[in-house]
Every structure is written in structure tokens, then in C-alpha cells.
Amino acid sequence: MSAPLKTAYSPCPNDTFVFDAWAHGRIPGAPVLDVTFADIDITNGMAERGEFDVLKVSYAVLPWVLDEYALLPCGGALGRGCGPLVLTREADGPAEPADLAGKTVAVPSERSTAYLLFRLWAAAEVPGGVGEVVVLPFHEIMPAVRDGKVDAGLVIHEARFTYRNYGLRKLADMGEHWESTTGLPIPLGAIIAKRSLGAERLRELAETARASVRMAWDDPAASRPYVLAHAQEMDQAVADQHIGLYVNEFTAGLGEEGYAAVRGLLTRAAAEGLVPPLGPDALEFV
């Protein structure tokens, strides 16, 4: 029997929902996983250091890791109406995009898709650009904005549904900007696996990831204990909203539109000097 695959993904509801059947051995013959939970900024760093076999990472980090890792064509997060938000304080924070000029903004990672989308948006909407960018774990961003430690925050995940609880308002939706300027879905998180595992194993991993997604859809109640045990936001309704938004047809398979979205994001970002350019075959699966 092969050794368990060292695997890392976030404790967010969409990831635990997608991986539940696989992680708990409910897929016959599937490779065994040794799971570590980590925030996306941590998993991005793990990928850059080549530390794990299978990882959930930001699409934004792919240009730095695709020599060692292959992008799996399923299991990740793309979609519409699910982009990161820029939030400010309801009372006295910046009220218009232009008000962010020279201000301090907290972001979940400088190698995150959210940050790429933010930079592309700010280049168009914030004359002179923002001031200091501070990296914080995503669950610390809204309290930091609320408490006046930063002027604005870029948030992801279930923060879309809970930011009003912190007395915050939405200044802008990065996904709306992306969709209106490209017509493409928003590429957020990717599943990658070590190329050194070999083509046959990589294909097996992709099929297992797809099977795990479909099993979660077929019996959503089965994943509920796993989802709620690890969610930052324990409310069942919020977890269900989160899953409904981030787990969709692109999770089962990127398809032509999904690949176009990923290539479009990374090509635009490379043109702005935010990421290295991709090679012509970098996104191809085995």
C-alpha cells in the first residue's frame, strides 16, 4: 500500500465539503490522504517550497509552482458572483474607490487571487494607487477594519455573508469588476499535485477529486459534521451559503471556460508585472 499523500487545504466549508468523502475513505480504491489544515497564504507558501503532494492554493501562485506541480482540472473554486470584497468602516471609512488613494489595506496574501484581482481593480479605479498593503490571516481582516487598525480590508470566503455584523460596508466587489471587464468566471482556488507522482497517479487524483465532489453533492448531509467541525463561521446557514457559492460546475471540471478564466487572469497579471508569464503548455493536464 502506498504511503498517504501529504495534503493541505483550508478549513473553509467549500474545501471540507469537496474533500470530505476522499479524506474519510468513502471512495473505494482512492489514495489515502494525510491532511493538514492551513490558511491559503500558508498553503501558497507550502507549494512554493514543494512541501506537500496535494495542495489547495490560489490560482495566483501557479506561475511560481507549475514546474513542480500540475493543475488538476477539478476540485477547485471558480464561479460568478463570488469575488473578493473591499470593505471599509460604516461610519468613517473611505466611501468611494478613489478614497483609498494612499490608504492602508489589509489583504489575505500577496500571492492570492484576491490580491491579483484587487491590484487589477485598483489600477483602474484608485488614482495614484493605495498606500501600504498589510497581510493578515483572512479571519483577522474584518476585526482590523472595524477597530481602525487599517483603512480597508480585502476579504474572501464567508466574509461575504458576515461583514455587516462587524459594522462594515462594501466599497467594491472585485468579482463584479472582473466579470464586467472580461465576461469570464472568477478563478479563485486551485488543486495542484506533484508532477513527480507520475501521469497515471495524477489522472487517478483528478478522478478521485471529481468523485469526492459528486458524492458530496449526492449526500450533502454526510459532509456536515466535517464542515462544521472546521469552519471559522459555525452557523449552518452561512456554511451552506458558502458551499453553494464556491462549489459549482467548475469544481467538477474546469472546462474550456474555466481554463480561459485562469489563463486570462494570469495573462493580465503578467502584463501588469504582477506575476511571471506562463509558458504555452503550463496549464495542460497530463
N, C-alpha and C positions, 0 to 999 in steps of 0.2 A: 504494500500500500504506500502511495506517495505521501511525502510529508505534507502537512497542512500548508496552504498558501497564506503567507503573511499579507493580510488585507487591512486596509484602513478606510473608513468613511465617517461622515459626521453623524451625530446623534439626532439629526433633524428627521421629522416624520417621513419625508419622502424617501430618504435613504434607508431607514429601518423598514419601511413598508416594502421597498423594492428588494431588499436583501433578506427579508425575514425567512422565507421558505428555504433559501440556499443556506443561510447561516445556521439554521436549525435542522439541517439534514433531511428535509422533506422532499428533496428531488433525487430520485433513485440514480445512483452512479455518479452524482455530482462531486467535483473536487471539494475536499474539506477545507473550510476557511478558519484561520486563526485571526480573529477580528480585534482591531484596536479602534476605539472611537477617538476622533480628533477633529478640531475645528478646521475649516477649509484652508486657512492660512498655514496650518501645521501640515496638512496633507500635501499642499503645494510644495512645501519645503522637503518633505519626505521624497516626493517624486524627483525633485532636482538633485537630491543626494542618492537616488536609486536604492532606497532602503527597503521598499516593500514590493511584493509581487503584483498585487492588485490594489488600485487606489481610486477613490473618487476625488477629482481635482477640478479646479477652474479651467474652462477652455482657454483662458488667457495664458496659462502656464505651458500650454502644448509646445510652442516654439522652442522652449528650452529643454524639453524632455523627450521629444519624439525620436531621437536617435536611439534611446534605450527602451522606450515604451511604445506600444501600439495603442491607438484609439479603438476601443471596442465600439461596434455600431449600434449598441443598445445599452440600456441601464442608466443613462444619464438624464439630464434635465434641460430641455428646451421648451419653449412654448410661447404663447401670446398672452398679453395682459399680465405678465408675471415678472416684469423687470424690477430692478432695484429702485428705491425711492431716495430722494434727498429730502431730509426733514429738518425743520427748524422749530424753535420755541413758538408756541401760540401767541404769547404776549408781546415779546420784544425782539424776536429773531428776524433775520432777513426775510422780506416778504416777496421779493422778486428775484429771478436768477441773477440779474445784474448786481443785486445787493451782496452777492457772495464774493465780489472782487476783493481780493486781499484778505479774505476771512479764513479762519481755521476750520477745516472739515475733517471729521473722523471717518475712516474707511476700514472695511474688514481685512483688506490685504492689498498691497500694491501690485500683486501678481494675480489679482482676481478679475473675473469677467466683469463684475460690478464696477471695478475701478476703470477698466478699459472703456466701458460704456459711459462712465462719468466723465472721463477725460475727453472723449469724443463729443459729448454733450456740452461740456464747459467750453471747449474750443469754439463752439458755435454760439453759446448763449451767455457767457460771462466775459464781457470785455476786460481785457487785462489779466484774466485768469484768477483763480483762487489763490489764497496765501499758503499757509502751512497745511500739509496733509499729515494727519496722525493716524497710525494704525492701531486699532483696538479689536479685541475679540468681538464678534458681532453682537453678543448679548450685553456688552458694556456700552454700546454706542448710544442707545436711546437715553439711558440714565445720564450719560455725559452731556448730551444736548440739553436735556431737561435741567440739569444742575448748572448750566452755563460754563462748563469746562471747555466746550468747543462751540463754535457758532452754528454748525450744521453737521449732520451725520448722513452717511450713505448706508442704507440698511437693506438687508436681504431676508429671505426666509419668512417666517411667520410674523415678523415685524410689520409686514404689510397690513396685517389684521389687528394689530395691538397698539400701534403708535399713538392713537388718540388717548389711550389710558395713561400716557406719560405727559399729556398736555402739549403734544406736538402737532404740527401741521405739515402737510405735503407741499413742498416747494416745487418739486418736479418729479416726473416719472421717467427714468432712463429708458424703460421699455417702450413707452409711447414715442419717445424721440427716435429710437432705433427703428421701430416698426414704420413710423411715418416717413422716414428718410430712405428706408431700404425695401419695405414690403415683406421682409423676412421675419421668421420667428426669432426669439431671443435665445442665443446659446449661453447657458449658464454653467452647468457642471457636467463633466465627462468621466467615464470609466476607462481607465487605462490599465494595461498589463504588460509585464516584462516581455520584450521580444525574445529574450533568451529561453523562454518556456517552449518555443517552437511553434510552428504554424498549426499543427494538429491540436495542441493544447489550447492555443488562442481561440481557435474555432469552437472548441469544447466550452471554453469560458463564456464566449458570446452566446452560445445556445443555452447554457445554464442560466445566464443573466436574464435572457428573454423568457425562459421557462419560469423563473422566480417572479418576474413581473406579472406574467399571466396567472400564476397561482394566487398572487396577492389580489388581483382583480376578481378572480373567481370566488374567493372566500375572504373578503376584507376583514371579517371578524377574527380570523386566525392570527393576523399580524398585530391586532390591537394591543395586547399586553406588551409586546416588544416595543411598539411605537411609543406608548405612554410611559414605559419604564425609563426611556432615554430622552424624551422630548424636553426642551427647555421650557416650552409652554405646555402645561399639563392638561389644559382644557380640551376635552374630546372634540368639541365643535371646531376649535381652532386647528387642531391636528388634522381633522377631516378636510377643512378648507385648504390647508397646506398641501395635503396629498392630492386633492382634486385639481389644484393649480399646477403642480410641478410634475405629476406623473400622468403622462398622456401618450398619444400615439408615437411621439418621438422617443419616448422611453423604450417602447417595444422595438423600434427601429428608426434610425436617423432618416433614411430615405434620401432622395435627391434634394428635397427642400431643406432638410436638416443639415446635410453636408454643405449646401450652398450658404446657409446661415453661418456655419462655423468658418468656412473659407472667407466669407465676406467680412466677418468681424476681424479676423486675423490679418487679412489683406489691408483693410482700412487702418488698423492699428499699426501695422508695419510702415505704411505710408506716412504716418504721423511720427514715426521713430519711437513708438512705444514698445514694440516687440521686434525680435529678429524676423526677417522674411522666411516664409515657409518654402521648402522645396516642393517641386511639382507633384511628387508622389507621397508627401509626408503624411497625408490623412488616409491613404489607401489601407484597407484591411487585407489580411493575408488571404 
